[in-house]
Amino acid sequence: MPMSAGEIEQMIRSALPDADVRIEDLRGDGDHYAAHIVSEAFRGKS
């Protein structure tokens, strides 16, 4: 069973509490997502 967008967001926020997180359901089927994450943890990384 696929994970929900909320579950994915929760996992990301638990690892990166300061993150701005946006989960996009790419096909509207609850099975294909894109995660857009902005966090200070990524500063200086490419």
mmCIF file of the N, C-alpha and C atoms, coordinates in Angstrom:
data_MODEL
# 
_entry.id   MODEL 
# 
loop_
_atom_site.group_PDB 
_atom_site.id 
_atom_site.type_symbol 
_atom_site.label_atom_id 
_atom_site.label_alt_id 
_atom_site.label_comp_id 
_atom_site.label_asym_id 
_atom_site.label_entity_id 
_atom_site.label_seq_id 
_atom_site.pdbx_PDB_ins_code 
_atom_site.Cartn_x 
_atom_site.Cartn_y 
_atom_site.Cartn_z 
_atom_site.occupancy 
_atom_site.B_iso_or_equiv 
_atom_site.pdbx_formal_charge 
_atom_site.auth_seq_id 
_atom_site.auth_comp_id 
_atom_site.auth_asym_id 
_atom_site.auth_atom_id 
_atom_site.pdbx_PDB_model_num 
ATOM 1   N N  . MET A 1 1  ? 0.850  -1.179 0.000   1.00 0.00 ? 1  MET A N  1 
ATOM 2   C CA . MET A 1 1  ? 0.000  0.000  0.000   1.00 0.00 ? 1  MET A CA 1 
ATOM 3   C C  . MET A 1 1  ? 0.894  1.240  0.000   1.00 0.00 ? 1  MET A C  1 
ATOM 4   N N  . PRO A 1 2  ? 0.614  2.216  -0.878  1.00 0.00 ? 2  PRO A N  1 
ATOM 5   C CA . PRO A 1 2  ? 1.436  3.418  -0.943  1.00 0.00 ? 2  PRO A CA 1 
ATOM 6   C C  . PRO A 1 2  ? 1.253  4.297  0.295   1.00 0.00 ? 2  PRO A C  1 
ATOM 7   N N  . MET A 1 3  ? 2.260  5.124  0.527   1.00 0.00 ? 3  MET A N  1 
ATOM 8   C CA . MET A 1 3  ? 2.205  6.085  1.628   1.00 0.00 ? 3  MET A CA 1 
ATOM 9   C C  . MET A 1 3  ? 1.359  7.280  1.200   1.00 0.00 ? 3  MET A C  1 
ATOM 10  N N  . SER A 1 4  ? 0.730  7.912  2.169   1.00 0.00 ? 4  SER A N  1 
ATOM 11  C CA . SER A 1 4  ? -0.035 9.124  1.868   1.00 0.00 ? 4  SER A CA 1 
ATOM 12  C C  . SER A 1 4  ? 0.909  10.326 1.844   1.00 0.00 ? 4  SER A C  1 
ATOM 13  N N  . ALA A 1 5  ? 0.454  11.396 1.224   1.00 0.00 ? 5  ALA A N  1 
ATOM 14  C CA . ALA A 1 5  ? 1.241  12.622 1.184   1.00 0.00 ? 5  ALA A CA 1 
ATOM 15  C C  . ALA A 1 5  ? 1.528  13.114 2.604   1.00 0.00 ? 5  ALA A C  1 
ATOM 16  N N  . GLY A 1 6  ? 0.565  12.981 3.488   1.00 0.00 ? 6  GLY A N  1 
ATOM 17  C CA . GLY A 1 6  ? 0.744  13.398 4.881   1.00 0.00 ? 6  GLY A CA 1 
ATOM 18  C C  . GLY A 1 6  ? 1.824  12.606 5.588   1.00 0.00 ? 6  GLY A C  1 
ATOM 19  N N  . GLU A 1 7  ? 1.886  11.305 5.330   1.00 0.00 ? 7  GLU A N  1 
ATOM 20  C CA . GLU A 1 7  ? 2.923  10.467 5.938   1.00 0.00 ? 7  GLU A CA 1 
ATOM 21  C C  . GLU A 1 7  ? 4.308  10.867 5.440   1.00 0.00 ? 7  GLU A C  1 
ATOM 22  N N  . ILE A 1 8  ? 4.413  11.143 4.151   1.00 0.00 ? 8  ILE A N  1 
ATOM 23  C CA . ILE A 1 8  ? 5.696  11.559 3.580   1.00 0.00 ? 8  ILE A CA 1 
ATOM 24  C C  . ILE A 1 8  ? 6.124  12.885 4.187   1.00 0.00 ? 8  ILE A C  1 
ATOM 25  N N  . GLU A 1 9  ? 5.201  13.830 4.253   1.00 0.00 ? 9  GLU A N  1 
ATOM 26  C CA . GLU A 1 9  ? 5.510  15.142 4.833   1.00 0.00 ? 9  GLU A CA 1 
ATOM 27  C C  . GLU A 1 9  ? 5.941  15.001 6.288   1.00 0.00 ? 9  GLU A C  1 
ATOM 28  N N  . GLN A 1 10 ? 5.266  14.173 7.044   1.00 0.00 ? 10 GLN A N  1 
ATOM 29  C CA . GLN A 1 10 ? 5.603  13.966 8.454   1.00 0.00 ? 10 GLN A CA 1 
ATOM 30  C C  . GLN A 1 10 ? 7.014  13.394 8.609   1.00 0.00 ? 10 GLN A C  1 
ATOM 31  N N  . MET A 1 11 ? 7.380  12.446 7.761   1.00 0.00 ? 11 MET A N  1 
ATOM 32  C CA . MET A 1 11 ? 8.721  11.861 7.826   1.00 0.00 ? 11 MET A CA 1 
ATOM 33  C C  . MET A 1 11 ? 9.790  12.911 7.527   1.00 0.00 ? 11 MET A C  1 
ATOM 34  N N  . ILE A 1 12 ? 9.536  13.752 6.538   1.00 0.00 ? 12 ILE A N  1 
ATOM 35  C CA . ILE A 1 12 ? 10.495 14.797 6.178   1.00 0.00 ? 12 ILE A CA 1 
ATOM 36  C C  . ILE A 1 12 ? 10.609 15.805 7.313   1.00 0.00 ? 12 ILE A C  1 
ATOM 37  N N  . ARG A 1 13 ? 9.478  16.239 7.863   1.00 0.00 ? 13 ARG A N  1 
ATOM 38  C CA . ARG A 1 13 ? 9.500  17.226 8.952   1.00 0.00 ? 13 ARG A CA 1 
ATOM 39  C C  . ARG A 1 13 ? 10.160 16.683 10.220  1.00 0.00 ? 13 ARG A C  1 
ATOM 40  N N  . SER A 1 14 ? 10.053 15.388 10.461  1.00 0.00 ? 14 SER A N  1 
ATOM 41  C CA . SER A 1 14 ? 10.709 14.829 11.646  1.00 0.00 ? 14 SER A CA 1 
ATOM 42  C C  . SER A 1 14 ? 12.223 14.827 11.473  1.00 0.00 ? 14 SER A C  1 
ATOM 43  N N  . ALA A 1 15 ? 12.702 14.698 10.243  1.00 0.00 ? 15 ALA A N  1 
ATOM 44  C CA . ALA A 1 15 ? 14.141 14.714 9.983   1.00 0.00 ? 15 ALA A CA 1 
ATOM 45  C C  . ALA A 1 15 ? 14.676 16.137 9.812   1.00 0.00 ? 15 ALA A C  1 
ATOM 46  N N  . LEU A 1 16 ? 13.837 17.033 9.303   1.00 0.00 ? 16 LEU A N  1 
ATOM 47  C CA . LEU A 1 16 ? 14.227 18.420 9.026   1.00 0.00 ? 16 LEU A CA 1 
ATOM 48  C C  . LEU A 1 16 ? 13.157 19.358 9.586   1.00 0.00 ? 16 LEU A C  1 
ATOM 49  N N  . PRO A 1 17 ? 13.170 19.603 10.896  1.00 0.00 ? 17 PRO A N  1 
ATOM 50  C CA . PRO A 1 17 ? 12.097 20.379 11.537  1.00 0.00 ? 17 PRO A CA 1 
ATOM 51  C C  . PRO A 1 17 ? 11.909 21.790 10.986  1.00 0.00 ? 17 PRO A C  1 
ATOM 52  N N  . ASP A 1 18 ? 12.980 22.397 10.457  1.00 0.00 ? 18 ASP A N  1 
ATOM 53  C CA . ASP A 1 18 ? 12.881 23.767 9.951   1.00 0.00 ? 18 ASP A CA 1 
ATOM 54  C C  . ASP A 1 18 ? 12.415 23.830 8.498   1.00 0.00 ? 18 ASP A C  1 
ATOM 55  N N  . ALA A 1 19 ? 12.178 22.697 7.890   1.00 0.00 ? 19 ALA A N  1 
ATOM 56  C CA . ALA A 1 19 ? 11.926 22.632 6.451   1.00 0.00 ? 19 ALA A CA 1 
ATOM 57  C C  . ALA A 1 19 ? 10.579 23.211 6.042   1.00 0.00 ? 19 ALA A C  1 
ATOM 58  N N  . ASP A 1 20 ? 10.602 23.854 4.877   1.00 0.00 ? 20 ASP A N  1 
ATOM 59  C CA . ASP A 1 20 ? 9.379  24.224 4.175   1.00 0.00 ? 20 ASP A CA 1 
ATOM 60  C C  . ASP A 1 20 ? 9.125  23.059 3.222   1.00 0.00 ? 20 ASP A C  1 
ATOM 61  N N  . VAL A 1 21 ? 8.041  22.334 3.425   1.00 0.00 ? 21 VAL A N  1 
ATOM 62  C CA . VAL A 1 21 ? 7.781  21.095 2.688   1.00 0.00 ? 21 VAL A CA 1 
ATOM 63  C C  . VAL A 1 21 ? 6.493  21.227 1.886   1.00 0.00 ? 21 VAL A C  1 
ATOM 64  N N  . ARG A 1 22 ? 6.572  20.838 0.624   1.00 0.00 ? 22 ARG A N  1 
ATOM 65  C CA . ARG A 1 22 ? 5.379  20.784 -0.227  1.00 0.00 ? 22 ARG A CA 1 
ATOM 66  C C  . ARG A 1 22 ? 5.405  19.451 -0.954  1.00 0.00 ? 22 ARG A C  1 
ATOM 67  N N  . ILE A 1 23 ? 4.365  18.677 -0.794  1.00 0.00 ? 23 ILE A N  1 
ATOM 68  C CA . ILE A 1 23 ? 4.239  17.385 -1.455  1.00 0.00 ? 23 ILE A CA 1 
ATOM 69  C C  . ILE A 1 23 ? 3.203  17.533 -2.566  1.00 0.00 ? 23 ILE A C  1 
ATOM 70  N N  . GLU A 1 24 ? 3.575  17.130 -3.771  1.00 0.00 ? 24 GLU A N  1 
ATOM 71  C CA . GLU A 1 24 ? 2.682  17.228 -4.922  1.00 0.00 ? 24 GLU A CA 1 
ATOM 72  C C  . GLU A 1 24 ? 2.344  15.821 -5.416  1.00 0.00 ? 24 GLU A C  1 
ATOM 73  N N  . ASP A 1 25 ? 1.065  15.542 -5.523  1.00 0.00 ? 25 ASP A N  1 
ATOM 74  C CA . ASP A 1 25 ? 0.599  14.262 -6.069  1.00 0.00 ? 25 ASP A CA 1 
ATOM 75  C C  . ASP A 1 25 ? 0.627  14.401 -7.590  1.00 0.00 ? 25 ASP A C  1 
ATOM 76  N N  . LEU A 1 26 ? 1.610  13.796 -8.225  1.00 0.00 ? 26 LEU A N  1 
ATOM 77  C CA . LEU A 1 26 ? 1.873  14.030 -9.636  1.00 0.00 ? 26 LEU A CA 1 
ATOM 78  C C  . LEU A 1 26 ? 0.783  13.528 -10.572 1.00 0.00 ? 26 LEU A C  1 
ATOM 79  N N  . ARG A 1 27 ? 0.127  12.454 -10.218 1.00 0.00 ? 27 ARG A N  1 
ATOM 80  C CA . ARG A 1 27 ? -0.877 11.875 -11.118 1.00 0.00 ? 27 ARG A CA 1 
ATOM 81  C C  . ARG A 1 27 ? -2.278 11.852 -10.517 1.00 0.00 ? 27 ARG A C  1 
ATOM 82  N N  . GLY A 1 28 ? -2.402 12.330 -9.287  1.00 0.00 ? 28 GLY A N  1 
ATOM 83  C CA . GLY A 1 28 ? -3.703 12.323 -8.635  1.00 0.00 ? 28 GLY A CA 1 
ATOM 84  C C  . GLY A 1 28 ? -4.146 10.942 -8.200  1.00 0.00 ? 28 GLY A C  1 
ATOM 85  N N  . ASP A 1 29 ? -3.182 10.007 -8.152  1.00 0.00 ? 29 ASP A N  1 
ATOM 86  C CA . ASP A 1 29 ? -3.533 8.629  -7.804  1.00 0.00 ? 29 ASP A CA 1 
ATOM 87  C C  . ASP A 1 29 ? -3.056 8.216  -6.416  1.00 0.00 ? 29 ASP A C  1 
ATOM 88  N N  . GLY A 1 30 ? -2.413 9.148  -5.685  1.00 0.00 ? 30 GLY A N  1 
ATOM 89  C CA . GLY A 1 30 ? -1.922 8.826  -4.352  1.00 0.00 ? 30 GLY A CA 1 
ATOM 90  C C  . GLY A 1 30 ? -0.760 7.859  -4.357  1.00 0.00 ? 30 GLY A C  1 
ATOM 91  N N  . ASP A 1 31 ? -0.073 7.744  -5.498  1.00 0.00 ? 31 ASP A N  1 
ATOM 92  C CA . ASP A 1 31 ? 1.018  6.777  -5.615  1.00 0.00 ? 31 ASP A CA 1 
ATOM 93  C C  . ASP A 1 31 ? 2.287  7.373  -6.216  1.00 0.00 ? 31 ASP A C  1 
ATOM 94  N N  . HIS A 1 32 ? 2.192  8.565  -6.809  1.00 0.00 ? 32 HIS A N  1 
ATOM 95  C CA . HIS A 1 32 ? 3.347  9.205  -7.441  1.00 0.00 ? 32 HIS A CA 1 
ATOM 96  C C  . HIS A 1 32 ? 3.440  10.639 -6.919  1.00 0.00 ? 32 HIS A C  1 
ATOM 97  N N  . TYR A 1 33 ? 4.515  10.927 -6.180  1.00 0.00 ? 33 TYR A N  1 
ATOM 98  C CA . TYR A 1 33 ? 4.664  12.227 -5.537  1.00 0.00 ? 33 TYR A CA 1 
ATOM 99  C C  . TYR A 1 33 ? 5.974  12.900 -5.923  1.00 0.00 ? 33 TYR A C  1 
ATOM 100 N N  . ALA A 1 34 ? 5.981  14.215 -5.825  1.00 0.00 ? 34 ALA A N  1 
ATOM 101 C CA . ALA A 1 34 ? 7.201  15.010 -5.870  1.00 0.00 ? 34 ALA A CA 1 
ATOM 102 C C  . ALA A 1 34 ? 7.258  15.756 -4.547  1.00 0.00 ? 34 ALA A C  1 
ATOM 103 N N  . ALA A 1 35 ? 8.432  15.830 -3.969  1.00 0.00 ? 35 ALA A N  1 
ATOM 104 C CA . ALA A 1 35 ? 8.615  16.555 -2.710  1.00 0.00 ? 35 ALA A CA 1 
ATOM 105 C C  . ALA A 1 35 ? 9.516  17.756 -2.967  1.00 0.00 ? 35 ALA A C  1 
ATOM 106 N N  . HIS A 1 36 ? 9.029  18.932 -2.614  1.00 0.00 ? 36 HIS A N  1 
ATOM 107 C CA . HIS A 1 36 ? 9.798  20.166 -2.724  1.00 0.00 ? 36 HIS A CA 1 
ATOM 108 C C  . HIS A 1 36 ? 10.144 20.580 -1.298  1.00 0.00 ? 36 HIS A C  1 
ATOM 109 N N  . ILE A 1 37 ? 11.444 20.612 -0.991  1.00 0.00 ? 37 ILE A N  1 
ATOM 110 C CA . ILE A 1 37 ? 11.893 20.828 0.381   1.00 0.00 ? 37 ILE A CA 1 
ATOM 111 C C  . ILE A 1 37 ? 12.931 21.939 0.404   1.00 0.00 ? 37 ILE A C  1 
ATOM 112 N N  . VAL A 1 38 ? 12.723 22.918 1.279   1.00 0.00 ? 38 VAL A N  1 
ATOM 113 C CA . VAL A 1 38 ? 13.689 23.982 1.500   1.00 0.00 ? 38 VAL A CA 1 
ATOM 114 C C  . VAL A 1 38 ? 14.051 23.944 2.973   1.00 0.00 ? 38 VAL A C  1 
ATOM 115 N N  . SER A 1 39 ? 15.360 23.830 3.250   1.00 0.00 ? 39 SER A N  1 
ATOM 116 C CA . SER A 1 39 ? 15.820 23.743 4.635   1.00 0.00 ? 39 SER A CA 1 
ATOM 117 C C  . SER A 1 39 ? 17.234 24.293 4.738   1.00 0.00 ? 39 SER A C  1 
ATOM 118 N N  . GLU A 1 40 ? 17.536 24.893 5.869   1.00 0.00 ? 40 GLU A N  1 
ATOM 119 C CA . GLU A 1 40 ? 18.897 25.353 6.134   1.00 0.00 ? 40 GLU A CA 1 
ATOM 120 C C  . GLU A 1 40 ? 19.892 24.196 6.093   1.00 0.00 ? 40 GLU A C  1 
ATOM 121 N N  . ALA A 1 41 ? 19.433 22.986 6.321   1.00 0.00 ? 41 ALA A N  1 
ATOM 122 C CA . ALA A 1 41 ? 20.314 21.815 6.293   1.00 0.00 ? 41 ALA A CA 1 
ATOM 123 C C  . ALA A 1 41 ? 20.955 21.624 4.923   1.00 0.00 ? 41 ALA A C  1 
ATOM 124 N N  . PHE A 1 42 ? 20.364 22.206 3.886   1.00 0.00 ? 42 PHE A N  1 
ATOM 125 C CA . PHE A 1 42 ? 20.891 22.059 2.531   1.00 0.00 ? 42 PHE A CA 1 
ATOM 126 C C  . PHE A 1 42 ? 21.796 23.217 2.115   1.00 0.00 ? 42 PHE A C  1 
ATOM 127 N N  . ARG A 1 43 ? 21.909 24.244 2.951   1.00 0.00 ? 43 ARG A N  1 
ATOM 128 C CA . ARG A 1 43 ? 22.720 25.410 2.587   1.00 0.00 ? 43 ARG A CA 1 
ATOM 129 C C  . ARG A 1 43 ? 24.157 24.975 2.293   1.00 0.00 ? 43 ARG A C  1 
ATOM 130 N N  . GLY A 1 44 ? 24.677 25.453 1.165   1.00 0.00 ? 44 GLY A N  1 
ATOM 131 C CA . GLY A 1 44 ? 26.052 25.158 0.778   1.00 0.00 ? 44 GLY A CA 1 
ATOM 132 C C  . GLY A 1 44 ? 26.224 23.820 0.082   1.00 0.00 ? 44 GLY A C  1 
ATOM 133 N N  . LYS A 1 45 ? 25.130 23.114 -0.110  1.00 0.00 ? 45 LYS A N  1 
ATOM 134 C CA . LYS A 1 45 ? 25.198 21.808 -0.784  1.00 0.00 ? 45 LYS A CA 1 
ATOM 135 C C  . LYS A 1 45 ? 24.628 21.950 -2.184  1.00 0.00 ? 45 LYS A C  1 
ATOM 136 N N  . SER A 1 46 ? 25.125 21.142 -3.058  1.00 0.00 ? 46 SER A N  1 
ATOM 137 C CA . SER A 1 46 ? 24.614 21.209 -4.431  1.00 0.00 ? 46 SER A CA 1 
ATOM 138 C C  . SER A 1 46 ? 23.973 19.907 -4.836  1.00 0.00 ? 46 SER A C  1 
# 
